């Protein structure tokens, strides 16, 4: 009786599905399941143990390295699981070998990409030691490196599938030349981005004006620079345009200029005009928020249509917009006090109309 059950079981196990015995299929799935269990054990114990070790060190480099390779290492168990799955099945298809190799290549470049990604801050610090290098330049280099890694990974995959990438590119001939000509604008934008970063024209967060675009720089990319306008519009400017244009960087100034005209009424006496001019000049010289090392010009210089005009030209000690407005308001109020204290007032546009009475003759 037992032999009959054993024979039946052997018969079932030898039953073929798509020319593969059932016992091989079951064994293959058991092997795959075993690798999934090993992956879980590796995550729970080995990786956890390594994380605890890295916490005891003074540097965070090892922590970041473990973070970068964690997922690629876990994915490696899945790749080996599928490899031995097909080995147990006895399937020797070239397509499957290419898929397994492709997954392995993908995993390797995934790990390299992650390592570069998590060590961005260290790259910023290293490049910062050279003085001219900025965070934007480091970010640009990192972006280029990531693109290169992805490109090399794709080329490695194509080579594994038997596609001669070098021969393919060489065979483009005139088509490659046409592509290069079509991509000249892209190349110009890339070199424009390099020029922006190496010349340190502006940085993220600075207020600039390029042509008709004005606002705060949000991002400096490989091809374009994004500027957030003050009305919250996003302006995207090609880097080649910026490299060939005059760029006004308002954030780089440490002072702001104030230019104004004060119009006094025409019946203000000469002595009062001189007193007002001198009082304004002395007030500005003693004001703590007005730059003393810059030009300070206060003069009565014009007879305008409706006023006696006093020209005022000076600088504030700050370039911050809100502080500048506060200082300007304070100056305006003090000037108003000076004018009123001296018994004059501000002129406004006006017209005078004169009516002439014709002379009457004696005989009329």
Rosetta blueprint (number, residue, H / E / L):
1 X L
2 X H
3 X H
4 X H
5 X H
6 X H
7 X H
8 X H
9 X H
10 X H
11 X H
12 X H
13 X H
14 X L
15 X L
16 X E
17 X E
18 X L
19 X L
20 X E
21 X E
22 X H
23 X H
24 X H
25 X H
26 X H
27 X H
28 X H
29 X H
30 X H
31 X H
32 X H
33 X H
34 X H
35 X H
36 X H
37 X H
38 X H
39 X H
40 X H
41 X H
42 X H
43 X H
44 X H
45 X H
46 X H
47 X H
48 X H
49 X H
50 X H
51 X H
52 X H
53 X H
54 X H
55 X H
56 X L
57 X L
58 X L
59 X L
60 X L
61 X H
62 X H
63 X H
64 X H
65 X H
66 X H
67 X H
68 X H
69 X H
70 X H
71 X H
72 X H
73 X H
74 X H
75 X H
76 X H
77 X H
78 X H
79 X H
80 X H
81 X H
82 X H
83 X H
84 X H
85 X H
86 X H
87 X H
88 X H
89 X H
90 X L
91 X L
92 X L
93 X L
94 X H
95 X H
96 X H
97 X H
98 X H
99 X H
100 X H
101 X H
102 X H
103 X H
104 X H
105 X H
106 X H
107 X H
108 X H
109 X H
110 X H
111 X H
112 X H
113 X H
114 X H
115 X H
116 X H
117 X H
118 X H
119 X L
120 X H
121 X H
122 X H
123 X H
124 X H
125 X H
126 X H
127 X H
128 X H
129 X L
130 X L
131 X L
132 X L
133 X L
134 X L
135 X H
136 X H
137 X H
138 X H
139 X H
140 X H
141 X H
142 X H
143 X H
144 X H
145 X H
146 X H
147 X H
148 X H
149 X H
150 X H
151 X H
152 X H
153 X H
154 X H
155 X H
156 X H
157 X H
158 X H
159 X H
160 X H
161 X L
162 X L
163 X L
164 X L
165 X H
166 X H
167 X H
168 X H
169 X H
170 X H
171 X L
172 X L
173 X L
174 X H
175 X H
176 X H
177 X H
178 X H
179 X H
180 X H
181 X H
182 X H
183 X L
184 X H
185 X H
186 X H
187 X H
188 X H
189 X H
190 X H
191 X H
192 X H
193 X H
194 X H
195 X H
196 X H
197 X H
198 X H
199 X L
200 X L
201 X L
202 X L
203 X L
204 X L
205 X L
206 X L
207 X E
208 X E
209 X E
210 X E
211 X L
212 X L
213 X E
214 X E
215 X E
216 X E
217 X E
218 X E
219 X E
220 X E
221 X L
222 X L
223 X L
224 X E
225 X E
226 X E
227 X E
228 X E
229 X L
230 X L
231 X L
232 X L
233 X L
234 X E
235 X E
236 X E
237 X E
238 X E
239 X H
240 X H
241 X H
242 X H
243 X H
244 X L
245 X L
246 X L
247 X E
248 X E
249 X E
250 X H
251 X H
252 X H
253 X L
254 X L
255 X L
256 X E
257 X E
258 X E
259 X E
260 X E
261 X E
262 X E
263 X E
264 X E
265 X L
266 X L
267 X L
268 X L
269 X L
270 X H
271 X H
272 X H
273 X H
274 X H
275 X H
276 X H
277 X H
278 X H
279 X H
280 X H
281 X H
282 X H
283 X H
284 X H
285 X H
286 X H
287 X L
288 X L
289 X L
290 X E
291 X L
292 X L
293 X L
294 X L
295 X L
296 X L
297 X E
298 X E
299 X E
300 X E
301 X E
302 X E
303 X E
304 X L
305 X L
306 X L
307 X L
308 X E
309 X E
310 X E
311 X E
312 X E
313 X E
314 X E
315 X E
316 X E
317 X L
318 X L
319 X L
320 X L
321 X H
322 X H
323 X H
324 X H
325 X H
326 X H
327 X H
328 X H
329 X H
330 X H
331 X H
332 X H
333 X H
334 X H
335 X H
336 X H
337 X H
338 X H
339 X H
340 X H
341 X H
342 X L
343 X L
344 X L
345 X L
346 X E
347 X L
348 X L
349 X L
350 X L
351 X L
352 X L
353 X L
354 X L
355 X L
356 X L
357 X L
358 X L
359 X L
360 X L
361 X L
362 X L
363 X L
364 X L
